[in-house]
């Protein structure tokens, strides 16, 4: 039995790490991709995780497989595309550590995920299946992802979803919103950022915005608020858990760490019905601390903390 199986993209984040004396930007080739990031974050915090996706037959693909394996992630669902290359995402950072993304993935291996490459045994033996919206941006990955979600749900898995919006991957905003909202009736646990909340609901207030998302059947809605922590809505209860201050190094991967940390604790419950508000707030405080550690470092996966670091 796997605690958390993630499906979607694993890629190389070419992250700006400074400039040369001549002012030329320097980039580090960091492992990334939101579902892969979450699998590693949860694994480092004690959960049994697996990843389903595709890489190219290239040095970056080999590196990503090795990285996931070294971090305790089951890669039996990571297949190799013989024709398309591993996806690259160029991540530029401003003076506050905030990110802008440029994707090089047409064609790319992650988009070529179809159901023939999705191991049914992983879907039927996981407690949580997690996915994001990047794999909904193109076919055949969109159909495969949604079919995998339905299959896992039918097998009794909880479904978690992060509609992480990357504008450059969608033809227009309305298409993005339509496709990002489509899976909500299947979702049990949802994480959105304070920037994505008004995009999906038309409302910027976490109280009213989360209520609109809960109307779609989502039982637990988490709204990340950056340095201000997280807002939650669960079975009619709402609240706010403050963030943990830190000196920002790089925000890349912080949301994935937060969600991975939260899921690594939630998965210990037999059912979401066992979750109490005090326990949820403890879990979110744990997740906020994990995210702050990642934010204080550089890179996504390389910056993620161990359980000892978060509990220390």
Backbone as CSV, one residue per row, in Angstrom:
resi,resn,N_x,N_y,N_z,CA_x,CA_y,CA_z,C_x,C_y,C_z
1,UNK,0.847,-1.193,0.000,0.000,0.000,0.000,0.883,1.245,0.000
2,UNK,0.626,2.153,-0.916,1.327,3.425,-0.983,0.484,4.486,-0.296
3,UNK,1.137,5.371,0.443,0.396,6.453,1.088,-0.091,7.472,0.063
4,UNK,0.833,7.964,-0.763,0.531,9.030,-1.715,1.147,8.687,-3.064
5,UNK,0.324,8.638,-4.100,0.817,8.496,-5.468,0.512,9.789,-6.206
6,UNK,1.522,10.347,-6.864,1.306,11.562,-7.641,1.427,11.246,-9.123
7,UNK,0.683,11.978,-9.937,0.707,11.771,-11.379,0.856,13.123,-12.065
8,UNK,1.697,13.167,-13.104,1.873,14.426,-13.821,3.281,14.637,-14.314
9,UNK,3.760,15.870,-14.186,5.029,16.242,-14.786,6.202,16.148,-13.801
10,UNK,7.317,15.648,-14.318,8.613,15.784,-13.651,9.529,16.399,-14.699
11,UNK,10.280,17.401,-14.321,11.023,18.178,-15.312,12.259,18.805,-14.678
12,UNK,12.999,19.502,-15.506,14.170,20.231,-15.043,13.818,21.706,-14.905
13,UNK,14.001,22.249,-13.704,13.873,23.685,-13.473,15.236,24.326,-13.679
14,UNK,15.392,25.052,-14.769,16.611,25.837,-14.960,16.415,27.142,-14.198
15,UNK,16.894,27.165,-12.957,16.599,28.246,-12.027,17.745,29.242,-11.967
16,UNK,17.409,30.508,-12.158,18.435,31.545,-12.117,19.086,31.584,-10.741
17,UNK,20.403,31.484,-10.725,21.142,31.427,-9.458,22.089,32.604,-9.278
18,UNK,22.031,33.565,-10.187,22.904,34.727,-10.082,23.324,35.211,-11.457
19,UNK,24.368,36.030,-11.455,24.908,36.554,-12.705,26.430,36.507,-12.663
20,UNK,27.025,36.427,-13.833,28.478,36.487,-13.913,28.928,37.939,-13.745
21,UNK,30.241,38.127,-13.687,30.768,39.490,-13.582,30.383,40.337,-14.786
22,UNK,30.090,39.670,-15.915,29.677,40.383,-17.125,28.167,40.621,-17.183
23,UNK,27.443,40.204,-16.112,26.008,40.406,-16.053,25.202,39.347,-16.750
24,UNK,25.835,38.230,-17.129,25.137,37.143,-17.801,24.450,36.254,-16.763
25,UNK,23.132,35.981,-16.906,22.433,35.135,-15.917,23.024,33.722,-15.861
26,UNK,23.087,33.166,-14.649,23.524,31.784,-14.443,22.327,30.966,-13.978
27,UNK,22.236,29.716,-14.456,21.100,28.865,-14.117,21.577,27.518,-13.602
28,UNK,20.904,27.025,-12.539,21.146,25.680,-12.027,20.067,24.739,-12.556
29,UNK,20.460,23.517,-12.920,19.509,22.519,-13.414,18.953,21.733,-12.233
30,UNK,17.856,22.220,-11.654,17.245,21.587,-10.488,16.117,20.644,-10.913
31,UNK,15.969,19.521,-10.228,14.820,18.655,-10.476,13.546,19.347,-10.024
32,UNK,12.448,19.186,-10.786,11.207,19.858,-10.423,9.993,19.210,-11.059
33,UNK,8.921,20.004,-11.122,7.611,19.501,-11.539,6.765,19.304,-10.294
34,UNK,5.639,20.007,-10.193,4.879,20.038,-8.944,4.511,18.661,-8.380
35,UNK,3.964,17.722,-9.175,3.635,16.418,-8.586,4.868,15.650,-8.089
36,UNK,5.974,15.756,-8.836,7.207,15.105,-8.396,7.728,15.770,-7.133
37,UNK,7.667,17.107,-7.096,8.087,17.823,-5.891,7.309,17.347,-4.667
38,UNK,5.987,17.237,-4.831,5.162,16.829,-3.693,5.506,15.416,-3.239
39,UNK,5.759,14.513,-4.191,6.114,13.142,-3.825,7.389,13.109,-2.994
40,UNK,8.374,13.923,-3.372,9.626,13.979,-2.616,9.403,14.619,-1.255
41,UNK,8.670,15.734,-1.225,8.426,16.412,0.053,7.781,15.472,1.057
42,UNK,6.754,14.747,0.626,6.058,13.822,1.528,6.952,12.654,1.914
43,UNK,7.750,12.164,0.973,8.665,11.060,1.266,9.689,11.458,2.319
44,UNK,10.258,12.634,2.179,11.248,13.100,3.167,10.642,13.268,4.550
45,UNK,9.323,13.414,4.588,8.637,13.599,5.866,7.981,12.316,6.364
46,UNK,8.350,11.182,5.759,7.952,9.893,6.300,6.870,9.134,5.572
47,UNK,6.284,9.699,4.528,5.220,9.006,3.797,5.808,8.080,2.736
48,UNK,5.066,7.037,2.391,5.438,6.140,1.290,4.820,6.694,0.022
49,UNK,5.654,7.103,-0.926,5.144,7.789,-2.105,5.573,7.106,-3.397
50,UNK,4.810,7.373,-4.452,5.107,6.871,-5.793,4.789,7.971,-6.789
51,UNK,5.424,7.893,-7.949,5.213,8.898,-8.993,4.888,8.224,-10.318
52,UNK,3.900,8.780,-11.041,3.528,8.306,-12.377,3.746,9.449,-13.368
53,UNK,4.554,9.199,-14.393,4.809,10.229,-15.393,5.776,9.717,-16.438
54,UNK,6.277,10.623,-17.290,7.177,10.239,-18.377,8.350,11.213,-18.477
55,UNK,9.504,10.664,-18.833,10.694,11.459,-19.137,11.235,11.007,-20.486
56,UNK,12.111,11.807,-21.062,12.752,11.425,-22.306,13.943,10.522,-22.060
57,UNK,14.404,9.874,-23.135,15.638,9.089,-23.031,16.818,10.037,-23.241
58,UNK,17.126,10.778,-22.185,18.192,11.765,-22.239,18.814,11.891,-20.856
59,UNK,19.852,12.652,-20.742,20.576,12.756,-19.470,19.712,13.380,-18.383
60,UNK,18.843,14.334,-18.760,17.962,14.934,-17.769,16.961,13.901,-17.245
61,UNK,16.422,13.071,-18.127,15.491,12.029,-17.697,16.149,11.047,-16.757
62,UNK,17.382,10.650,-17.072,18.123,9.739,-16.195,18.344,10.373,-14.827
63,UNK,18.673,11.650,-14.834,18.925,12.373,-13.580,17.666,12.452,-12.724
64,UNK,16.523,12.731,-13.354,15.282,12.843,-12.598,14.870,11.505,-11.989
65,UNK,15.030,10.427,-12.741,14.729,9.104,-12.199,15.606,8.816,-10.975
66,UNK,16.884,9.126,-11.110,17.810,8.893,-10.008,17.465,9.745,-8.788
67,UNK,17.080,10.987,-9.041,16.718,11.890,-7.948,15.502,11.377,-7.178
68,UNK,14.463,10.967,-7.889,13.271,10.450,-7.220,13.598,9.191,-6.422
69,UNK,14.377,8.308,-7.023,14.740,7.061,-6.346,15.539,7.335,-5.080
70,UNK,16.497,8.244,-5.174,17.330,8.568,-4.018,16.530,9.194,-2.891
71,UNK,15.375,9.790,-3.238,14.519,10.397,-2.214,13.381,9.478,-1.777
72,UNK,13.499,8.197,-2.096,12.556,7.212,-1.590,11.235,7.125,-2.322
73,UNK,11.153,7.703,-3.527,9.913,7.667,-4.303,9.916,6.449,-5.223
74,UNK,8.832,5.680,-5.206,8.664,4.530,-6.092,8.510,5.046,-7.535
75,UNK,9.416,4.633,-8.425,9.382,5.108,-9.814,8.924,4.020,-10.787
76,UNK,8.211,3.021,-10.296,7.710,1.971,-11.194,6.727,2.527,-12.217
77,UNK,6.147,3.696,-11.946,5.232,4.330,-12.883,5.878,5.401,-13.746
78,UNK,7.206,5.540,-13.682,7.926,6.517,-14.491,8.435,5.837,-15.754
79,UNK,7.820,6.137,-16.880,8.194,5.501,-18.141,9.051,6.436,-18.989
80,UNK,9.705,5.846,-19.998,10.617,6.590,-20.870,9.994,6.759,-22.249
81,UNK,9.959,7.992,-22.724,9.485,8.293,-24.071,10.681,8.264,-25.021
82,UNK,10.600,7.421,-26.035,11.726,7.253,-26.953,11.827,8.379,-27.983
83,UNK,10.796,9.186,-28.112,10.785,10.200,-29.166,10.857,11.635,-28.640
84,UNK,10.244,11.892,-27.480,10.193,13.262,-26.954,11.203,13.456,-25.834
85,UNK,11.651,14.671,-25.670,12.649,14.976,-24.648,11.992,15.318,-23.315
86,UNK,12.800,15.271,-22.269,12.373,15.704,-20.940,12.091,17.205,-20.957
87,UNK,11.020,17.607,-20.290,10.619,19.007,-20.267,11.601,19.884,-19.497
88,UNK,11.796,21.109,-19.997,12.595,22.121,-19.308,11.697,23.297,-18.946
89,UNK,11.900,23.835,-17.750,11.212,25.057,-17.335,12.268,26.048,-16.863
90,UNK,12.340,27.191,-17.506,13.276,28.228,-17.091,12.588,29.075,-16.029
91,UNK,13.203,29.138,-14.857,12.612,29.840,-13.718,13.473,31.057,-13.397
92,UNK,12.954,32.237,-13.701,13.648,33.476,-13.377,13.100,34.020,-12.061
93,UNK,13.975,34.595,-11.248,13.597,35.094,-9.930,13.790,36.602,-9.851
94,UNK,12.835,37.277,-9.200,13.032,38.705,-8.971,13.748,38.918,-7.644
95,UNK,13.896,40.187,-7.254,14.668,40.491,-6.040,14.017,39.979,-4.768
96,UNK,12.712,39.642,-4.822,12.012,39.094,-3.668,11.961,37.571,-3.678
97,UNK,12.580,36.953,-4.702,12.562,35.506,-4.808,11.342,34.957,-5.502
98,UNK,10.475,35.845,-6.036,9.276,35.391,-6.741,9.642,34.925,-8.145
99,UNK,8.827,34.003,-8.717,9.202,33.286,-9.928,8.374,33.680,-11.144
100,UNK,9.020,33.582,-12.302,8.319,33.574,-13.577,8.808,32.353,-14.346
101,UNK,7.896,31.693,-15.088,8.198,30.424,-15.751,8.133,30.562,-17.270
102,UNK,9.078,29.918,-17.938,9.029,29.730,-19.385,9.268,28.246,-19.646
103,UNK,8.308,27.590,-20.322,8.382,26.143,-20.519,8.858,25.806,-21.926
104,UNK,9.715,24.789,-21.996,10.191,24.251,-23.270,9.742,22.788,-23.329
105,UNK,8.559,22.582,-23.933,7.986,21.240,-23.865,7.085,20.903,-25.057
106,UNK,7.447,21.349,-26.234,6.607,21.076,-27.399,7.444,20.501,-28.534
107,UNK,7.518,19.169,-28.683,6.848,18.182,-27.821,7.698,17.860,-26.593
108,UNK,7.112,17.201,-25.632,7.866,16.770,-24.459,7.262,15.493,-23.891
109,UNK,8.070,14.806,-23.114,7.680,13.479,-22.645,6.471,13.512,-21.713
110,UNK,6.404,14.493,-20.803,5.327,14.480,-19.801,3.952,14.606,-20.456
111,UNK,3.851,15.362,-21.562,2.573,15.531,-22.250,2.116,14.224,-22.888
112,UNK,3.052,13.337,-23.187,2.734,12.088,-23.879,2.300,10.959,-22.949
113,UNK,1.957,11.297,-21.718,1.429,10.282,-20.801,0.030,9.863,-21.242
114,UNK,-0.156,8.574,-21.496,-1.476,8.019,-21.790,-1.729,6.852,-20.845
115,UNK,-2.945,6.341,-20.832,-3.305,5.323,-19.856,-2.486,4.043,-19.993
116,UNK,-1.961,3.779,-21.170,-1.147,2.568,-21.325,0.129,2.626,-20.480
117,UNK,0.522,3.815,-20.055,1.726,3.962,-19.241,1.400,4.182,-17.756
118,UNK,0.133,4.049,-17.383,-0.286,4.252,-15.991,-0.522,2.894,-15.341
119,UNK,0.312,2.503,-14.366,0.132,1.198,-13.715,-1.149,1.148,-12.879
120,UNK,-2.045,0.264,-13.232,-3.300,0.140,-12.511,-3.086,-0.239,-11.051
121,UNK,-2.025,-1.023,-10.789,-1.786,-1.461,-9.414,-1.460,-0.293,-8.484
122,UNK,-0.849,0.762,-9.018,-0.584,1.931,-8.187,-1.876,2.672,-7.860
123,UNK,-2.779,2.751,-8.818,-4.037,3.452,-8.594,-4.926,2.718,-7.595
124,UNK,-4.853,1.396,-7.595,-5.737,0.607,-6.728,-5.159,0.370,-5.340
125,UNK,-3.901,0.758,-5.123,-3.271,0.455,-3.841,-2.710,1.693,-3.146
126,UNK,-3.203,2.865,-3.531,-2.742,4.088,-2.883,-3.858,4.685,-2.034
127,UNK,-3.483,5.341,-0.958,-4.483,5.977,-0.105,-4.881,7.342,-0.653
128,UNK,-3.898,8.065,-1.228,-4.168,9.373,-1.830,-3.599,9.387,-3.241
129,UNK,-4.383,9.858,-4.200,-3.857,10.149,-5.536,-3.853,11.659,-5.692
130,UNK,-2.678,12.185,-6.035,-2.519,13.634,-6.159,-2.173,14.021,-7.589
131,UNK,-2.736,15.143,-8.053,-2.412,15.646,-9.387,-2.494,17.164,-9.393
132,UNK,-1.983,17.772,-10.461,-2.044,19.212,-10.642,-2.605,19.554,-11.995
133,UNK,-2.701,20.842,-12.298,-3.356,21.262,-13.532,-2.414,21.309,-14.727
134,UNK,-1.102,21.239,-14.520,-0.185,21.286,-15.663,-0.438,20.108,-16.603
135,UNK,-0.755,18.947,-16.042,-1.016,17.779,-16.887,-2.386,17.837,-17.545
136,UNK,-3.167,18.883,-17.253,-4.463,19.068,-17.915,-4.356,20.016,-19.099
137,UNK,-3.151,20.519,-19.384,-2.997,21.540,-20.412,-2.947,20.982,-21.824
138,UNK,-2.694,19.683,-21.996,-2.555,19.120,-23.347,-2.870,17.633,-23.329
139,UNK,-3.239,17.122,-24.488,-3.483,15.686,-24.674,-2.207,14.992,-25.152
140,UNK,-2.051,13.691,-24.810,-3.018,12.807,-24.134,-2.965,12.858,-22.610
141,UNK,-2.063,13.684,-22.052,-1.905,13.695,-20.598,-3.193,14.085,-19.879
142,UNK,-3.973,15.012,-20.462,-5.205,15.452,-19.809,-6.160,14.286,-19.601
143,UNK,-6.442,13.541,-20.664,-7.369,12.414,-20.560,-6.837,11.343,-19.627
144,UNK,-5.549,11.053,-19.706,-4.963,10.018,-18.851,-5.039,10.412,-17.386
145,UNK,-4.765,11.675,-17.093,-4.802,12.136,-15.706,-6.203,12.024,-15.129
146,UNK,-7.194,12.500,-15.864,-8.573,12.452,-15.369,-9.075,11.020,-15.234
147,UNK,-8.684,10.144,-16.152,-9.080,8.739,-16.056,-8.419,8.081,-14.847
148,UNK,-7.154,8.414,-14.597,-6.459,7.869,-13.427,-7.129,8.336,-12.142
149,UNK,-7.554,9.591,-12.113,-8.246,10.121,-10.935,-9.551,9.359,-10.706
150,UNK,-10.316,9.163,-11.741,-11.589,8.436,-11.595,-11.358,6.993,-11.140
151,UNK,-10.331,6.365,-11.686,-10.033,4.975,-11.334,-9.625,4.856,-9.871
152,UNK,-8.740,5.750,-9.434,-8.292,5.719,-8.038,-9.446,6.023,-7.084
153,UNK,-10.268,6.983,-7.456,-11.420,7.345,-6.629,-12.364,6.150,-6.480
154,UNK,-12.586,5.445,-7.563,-13.467,4.273,-7.526,-12.887,3.163,-6.671
155,UNK,-11.568,3.160,-6.523,-10.904,2.152,-5.691,-10.829,2.556,-4.231
156,UNK,-11.362,3.723,-3.895,-11.411,4.163,-2.512,-10.353,5.165,-2.105
157,UNK,-9.538,5.625,-3.047,-8.494,6.599,-2.711,-9.093,7.983,-2.486
158,UNK,-8.432,8.777,-1.636,-8.745,10.191,-1.559,-8.040,10.867,-2.737
159,UNK,-8.652,11.901,-3.257,-8.061,12.637,-4.372,-7.660,14.031,-3.888
160,UNK,-6.401,14.375,-4.115,-5.932,15.724,-3.796,-5.500,16.415,-5.081
161,UNK,-5.677,17.738,-5.098,-5.505,18.493,-6.343,-4.920,19.861,-6.047
162,UNK,-3.934,20.233,-6.868,-3.338,21.562,-6.796,-3.467,22.206,-8.168
163,UNK,-4.436,23.099,-8.379,-4.607,23.738,-9.682,-3.583,24.855,-9.896
164,UNK,-2.316,24.469,-9.872,-1.238,25.457,-9.991,-1.227,26.062,-11.395
165,UNK,-1.540,27.340,-11.450,-1.761,28.033,-12.722,-0.445,28.497,-13.334
166,UNK,-0.195,28.059,-14.567,0.957,28.518,-15.346,0.406,29.092,-16.650
167,UNK,0.294,30.409,-16.717,-0.402,31.076,-17.814,0.169,30.715,-19.174
168,UNK,1.486,30.545,-19.265,2.115,30.309,-20.565,1.768,28.952,-21.163
169,UNK,1.172,28.051,-20.367,0.829,26.727,-20.865,-0.601,26.639,-21.394
170,UNK,-1.369,27.708,-21.259,-2.762,27.708,-21.700,-2.948,28.691,-22.853
171,UNK,-3.868,28.402,-23.790,-4.104,29.339,-24.884,-4.684,30.665,-24.423
172,UNK,-5.499,30.635,-23.356,-6.073,31.854,-22.796,-6.597,31.532,-21.396
173,UNK,-6.923,32.590,-20.666,-7.324,32.433,-19.265,-8.634,31.673,-19.117
174,UNK,-9.600,31.928,-19.980,-10.890,31.261,-19.862,-10.778,29.752,-20.090
175,UNK,-9.937,29.357,-21.051,-9.703,27.928,-21.262,-9.077,27.300,-20.033
176,UNK,-8.135,28.025,-19.445,-7.487,27.530,-18.232,-8.491,27.331,-17.107
177,UNK,-9.316,28.334,-16.866,-10.288,28.249,-15.772,-11.240,27.079,-15.973
178,UNK,-11.752,26.939,-17.194,-12.685,25.850,-17.485,-12.070,24.493,-17.186
179,UNK,-10.844,24.273,-17.647,-10.191,22.979,-17.449,-9.728,22.769,-16.017
180,UNK,-9.340,23.833,-15.341,-8.892,23.704,-13.958,-10.044,23.410,-13.007
181,UNK,-11.234,23.883,-13.347,-12.405,23.634,-12.501,-13.026,22.265,-12.751
182,UNK,-12.814,21.703,-13.916,-13.484,20.458,-14.309,-13.342,19.316,-13.303
183,UNK,-12.142,19.086,-12.705,-12.008,17.922,-11.818,-12.593,18.094,-10.422
184,UNK,-13.050,19.295,-10.058,-13.407,19.555,-8.657,-14.413,18.574,-8.060
185,UNK,-15.433,18.097,-8.799,-16.365,17.146,-8.190,-15.715,15.831,-7.757
186,UNK,-14.512,15.537,-8.258,-13.800,14.316,-7.884,-12.838,14.523,-6.711
187,UNK,-12.657,15.771,-6.288,-11.574,16.127,-5.374,-12.048,16.136,-3.921
188,UNK,-11.218,15.551,-3.053,-11.474,15.568,-1.609,-10.684,16.670,-0.908
189,UNK,-9.440,16.890,-1.347,-8.534,17.845,-0.702,-7.970,18.761,-1.789
190,UNK,-8.146,20.060,-1.613,-7.731,21.026,-2.619,-6.824,22.077,-1.986
191,UNK,-5.722,22.398,-2.676,-4.876,23.515,-2.265,-4.845,24.548,-3.380
192,UNK,-5.136,25.791,-3.044,-4.997,26.897,-3.993,-4.200,28.009,-3.325
193,UNK,-3.491,28.772,-4.129,-2.791,29.932,-3.592,-3.741,31.120,-3.546
194,UNK,-3.350,32.171,-2.828,-4.186,33.371,-2.769,-4.260,34.069,-4.123
195,UNK,-3.323,33.755,-5.037,-3.385,34.314,-6.387,-4.332,33.509,-7.280
196,UNK,-4.431,32.201,-7.040,-5.300,31.346,-7.851,-6.750,31.402,-7.407
197,UNK,-7.007,31.747,-6.158,-8.379,31.764,-5.642,-9.291,32.694,-6.441
198,UNK,-8.925,33.961,-6.679,-9.817,34.812,-7.487,-9.919,34.361,-8.939
199,UNK,-8.888,33.723,-9.458,-8.944,33.208,-10.824,-10.033,32.152,-10.948
200,UNK,-10.115,31.266,-9.960,-11.045,30.132,-10.023,-12.442,30.473,-9.524
201,UNK,-12.558,31.470,-8.661,-13.850,31.754,-8.036,-14.379,33.155,-8.307
202,UNK,-13.508,34.060,-8.745,-13.915,35.458,-8.877,-13.932,36.181,-7.550
203,UNK,-13.456,35.521,-6.506,-13.470,36.088,-5.153,-12.066,36.023,-4.560
204,UNK,-11.601,37.111,-3.970,-10.263,37.135,-3.383,-10.267,36.837,-1.888
205,UNK,-11.433,36.931,-1.248,-11.533,36.653,0.180,-11.532,35.146,0.421
206,UNK,-10.601,34.625,1.228,-10.535,33.171,1.449,-11.822,32.579,2.015
207,UNK,-12.518,33.320,2.847,-13.753,32.808,3.454,-14.808,32.515,2.385
208,UNK,-15.089,33.505,1.558,-16.129,33.334,0.547,-15.632,32.514,-0.646
209,UNK,-14.368,32.693,-1.007,-13.818,31.942,-2.131,-13.763,30.452,-1.851
210,UNK,-13.343,30.097,-0.659,-13.271,28.678,-0.302,-14.660,28.069,-0.210
211,UNK,-15.635,28.864,0.191,-17.018,28.364,0.253,-17.506,27.986,-1.135
212,UNK,-17.145,28.796,-2.125,-17.563,28.497,-3.494,-16.929,27.196,-3.983
213,UNK,-15.662,26.963,-3.614,-14.989,25.721,-4.001,-15.602,24.526,-3.281
214,UNK,-15.952,24.713,-2.006,-16.549,23.622,-1.233,-17.901,23.218,-1.814
215,UNK,-18.592,24.156,-2.451,-19.883,23.855,-3.071,-19.754,22.820,-4.187
216,UNK,-18.548,22.670,-4.730,-18.296,21.676,-5.780,-18.088,20.270,-5.215
217,UNK,-18.102,20.153,-3.877,-17.948,18.850,-3.241,-16.608,18.627,-2.581
218,UNK,-15.735,19.627,-2.623,-14.415,19.494,-1.997,-14.566,19.590,-0.481
219,UNK,-14.076,18.572,0.215,-14.294,18.531,1.667,-13.317,19.420,2.430
220,UNK,-12.048,19.413,2.010,-11.017,20.197,2.685,-10.376,21.131,1.678
221,UNK,-10.529,22.440,1.894,-9.931,23.455,1.026,-8.855,24.188,1.809
222,UNK,-7.652,24.246,1.238,-6.535,24.962,1.849,-6.135,26.103,0.927
223,UNK,-6.049,27.293,1.471,-5.628,28.464,0.707,-4.316,28.951,1.277
224,UNK,-3.241,28.859,0.495,-1.943,29.321,0.971,-1.836,30.831,0.788
225,UNK,-1.265,31.479,1.795,-1.217,32.942,1.852,0.212,33.460,1.906
226,UNK,1.143,32.712,1.337,2.541,33.129,1.359,3.072,33.199,2.778
227,UNK,3.722,34.296,3.096,4.318,34.471,4.423,3.272,34.511,5.539
228,UNK,1.998,34.724,5.164,0.940,34.838,6.172,0.341,33.491,6.562
229,UNK,0.845,32.400,6.007,0.394,31.082,6.434,-0.676,30.485,5.542
230,UNK,-1.719,29.925,6.162,-2.740,29.210,5.390,-4.115,29.382,6.018
231,UNK,-5.119,29.466,5.154,-6.519,29.472,5.551,-7.106,28.102,5.228
232,UNK,-8.031,27.638,6.058,-8.648,26.341,5.777,-10.160,26.409,5.882
233,UNK,-10.817,25.534,5.122,-12.249,25.284,5.246,-12.434,23.777,5.248
234,UNK,-13.036,23.265,6.309,-13.237,21.824,6.447,-14.573,21.551,7.111
235,UNK,-15.456,20.874,6.398,-16.772,20.502,6.936,-17.475,21.685,7.615
236,UNK,-17.408,22.861,6.970,-18.082,24.030,7.503,-17.263,24.848,8.473
237,UNK,-16.151,24.321,8.938,-15.269,25.057,9.849,-14.216,25.812,9.047
238,UNK,-13.897,27.029,9.468,-12.849,27.801,8.814,-11.876,28.340,9.849
239,UNK,-10.686,28.672,9.385,-9.690,29.229,10.296,-8.418,29.598,9.558
240,UNK,-7.503,30.176,10.292,-6.232,30.637,9.740,-5.106,30.185,10.644
241,UNK,-4.048,29.626,10.035,-2.860,29.207,10.776,-1.697,30.066,10.285
242,UNK,-1.073,30.842,11.185,-0.023,31.779,10.771,1.184,31.077,10.162
243,UNK,1.885,31.805,9.295,3.101,31.283,8.694,4.282,31.358,9.642
244,UNK,5.392,30.785,9.211,6.634,30.801,9.981,7.608,31.728,9.265
245,UNK,8.017,32.837,9.914,8.887,33.799,9.234,10.222,33.177,8.833
246,UNK,10.742,33.622,7.688,12.053,33.171,7.237,12.628,34.189,6.273
247,UNK,13.915,34.114,6.046,14.564,34.933,5.026,14.432,34.203,3.702
248,UNK,13.803,34.843,2.719,13.483,34.179,1.452,14.737,33.979,0.607
249,UNK,14.947,32.711,0.205,16.002,32.410,-0.740,15.407,32.187,-2.112
250,UNK,14.301,31.402,-2.154,13.686,31.011,-3.424,12.343,30.383,-3.082
251,UNK,11.253,30.923,-3.627,9.924,30.394,-3.298,9.562,29.159,-4.112
252,UNK,10.403,28.775,-5.065,10.092,27.629,-5.920,9.997,26.349,-5.088
253,UNK,8.869,25.666,-5.183,8.668,24.418,-4.447,8.069,24.576,-3.065
254,UNK,7.873,25.818,-2.623,7.359,26.004,-1.257,5.914,25.524,-1.131
255,UNK,5.094,25.792,-2.157,3.714,25.316,-2.108,3.616,23.807,-2.175
256,UNK,4.497,23.188,-2.955,4.521,21.725,-3.038,4.970,21.119,-1.707
257,UNK,5.930,21.772,-1.060,6.369,21.304,0.257,5.235,21.411,1.259
258,UNK,4.537,22.552,1.258,3.406,22.741,2.174,2.370,21.632,1.993
259,UNK,1.981,21.385,0.737,0.925,20.408,0.485,1.425,18.993,0.761
260,UNK,2.662,18.706,0.370,3.230,17.390,0.652,3.320,17.121,2.142
261,UNK,3.698,18.144,2.892,3.780,18.008,4.348,2.405,17.762,4.949
262,UNK,1.409,18.516,4.479,0.049,18.333,4.993,-0.476,16.933,4.683
263,UNK,-0.272,16.475,3.450,-0.749,15.141,3.079,-0.006,14.047,3.825
264,UNK,1.275,14.266,4.120,2.049,13.254,4.851,1.497,13.029,6.252
265,UNK,0.809,14.022,6.790,0.175,13.896,8.107,-1.268,13.410,7.987
266,UNK,-2.004,13.940,7.017,-3.405,13.539,6.835,-3.537,12.053,6.521
267,UNK,-2.545,11.509,5.808,-2.627,10.116,5.378,-2.577,9.153,6.566
268,UNK,-2.179,9.631,7.731,-2.139,8.794,8.919,-3.535,8.496,9.469
269,UNK,-4.517,9.273,9.019,-5.902,9.055,9.447,-6.531,7.923,8.649
270,UNK,-7.437,7.208,9.279,-8.159,6.162,8.564,-9.172,6.760,7.591
271,UNK,-9.705,7.922,7.943,-10.660,8.608,7.076,-10.629,10.092,7.405
272,UNK,-11.072,10.925,6.456,-11.141,12.355,6.739,-12.176,12.667,7.814
273,UNK,-13.103,11.747,8.004,-14.086,11.930,9.059,-13.479,11.938,10.451
274,UNK,-12.278,11.373,10.600,-11.577,11.375,11.885,-10.903,12.711,12.187
275,UNK,-10.779,13.557,11.181,-10.030,14.796,11.345,-10.802,15.788,12.202
276,UNK,-10.141,16.323,13.211,-10.713,17.365,14.054,-10.057,18.697,13.714
277,UNK,-10.691,19.786,14.081,-10.132,21.111,13.807,-8.794,21.314,14.519
278,UNK,-8.645,20.952,15.814,-7.331,21.099,16.444,-6.239,20.285,15.745
279,UNK,-6.569,19.074,15.288,-5.586,18.256,14.580,-5.239,18.892,13.232
280,UNK,-6.239,19.412,12.542,-5.985,20.074,11.268,-5.065,21.276,11.463
281,UNK,-5.295,22.054,12.486,-4.442,23.222,12.721,-3.021,22.810,13.088
282,UNK,-2.864,21.702,13.787,-1.514,21.192,14.070,-0.832,20.782,12.769
283,UNK,-1.568,20.108,11.918,-1.016,19.658,10.638,-0.594,20.854,9.782
284,UNK,-1.406,21.898,9.772,-1.073,23.061,8.950,0.100,23.843,9.534
285,UNK,0.245,23.853,10.832,1.425,24.486,11.438,2.680,23.721,11.043
286,UNK,2.594,22.393,11.025,3.687,21.533,10.572,4.019,21.836,9.106
287,UNK,2.982,21.956,8.278,3.186,22.221,6.851,3.775,23.608,6.619
288,UNK,3.319,24.598,7.390,3.866,25.949,7.262,5.353,25.984,7.607
289,UNK,5.751,25.239,8.621,7.163,25.207,8.995,7.997,24.549,7.903
290,UNK,7.484,23.441,7.360,8.201,22.765,6.281,8.366,23.697,5.076
291,UNK,7.300,24.421,4.727,7.362,25.341,3.587,8.341,26.476,3.836
292,UNK,8.398,26.959,5.068,9.323,28.067,5.371,10.778,27.631,5.229
293,UNK,11.062,26.376,5.569,12.426,25.865,5.412,12.789,25.807,3.933
294,UNK,11.871,25.298,3.116,12.114,25.258,1.671,12.313,26.666,1.110
295,UNK,11.481,27.603,1.542,11.557,28.980,1.048,12.885,29.642,1.400
296,UNK,13.472,29.235,2.503,14.728,29.859,2.949,15.931,29.360,2.159
297,UNK,15.728,28.345,1.310,16.815,27.744,0.547,16.585,27.961,-0.946
298,UNK,17.468,27.410,-1.766,17.360,27.567,-3.211,17.041,26.229,-3.884
299,UNK,16.295,26.310,-5.020,15.870,25.102,-5.708,14.550,24.633,-5.127
300,UNK,13.968,23.597,-5.712,12.708,23.037,-5.215,13.023,21.773,-4.413
301,UNK,13.220,20.656,-5.096,13.533,19.404,-4.408,14.781,19.508,-3.524
302,UNK,15.873,20.116,-3.978,17.058,20.193,-3.115,16.817,20.966,-1.816
303,UNK,15.800,21.819,-1.794,15.561,22.661,-0.626,14.609,22.040,0.391
304,UNK,14.023,20.899,0.064,12.967,20.345,0.920,13.532,19.719,2.180
305,UNK,12.856,19.932,3.316,13.400,19.482,4.600,13.096,18.018,4.908
306,UNK,13.855,17.483,5.846,13.588,16.156,6.400,12.645,16.290,7.594
307,UNK,12.134,15.160,8.038,11.245,15.173,9.204,11.948,15.721,10.429
308,UNK,13.238,15.349,10.608,13.998,15.827,11.756,14.129,17.342,11.757
309,UNK,14.273,17.927,10.567,14.398,19.388,10.484,13.091,20.074,10.848
310,UNK,11.978,19.526,10.415,10.695,20.167,10.699,10.322,19.987,12.172
311,UNK,10.623,18.839,12.736,10.263,18.579,14.130,11.266,19.174,15.102
312,UNK,12.437,19.548,14.616,13.502,20.072,15.482,13.222,21.476,15.975
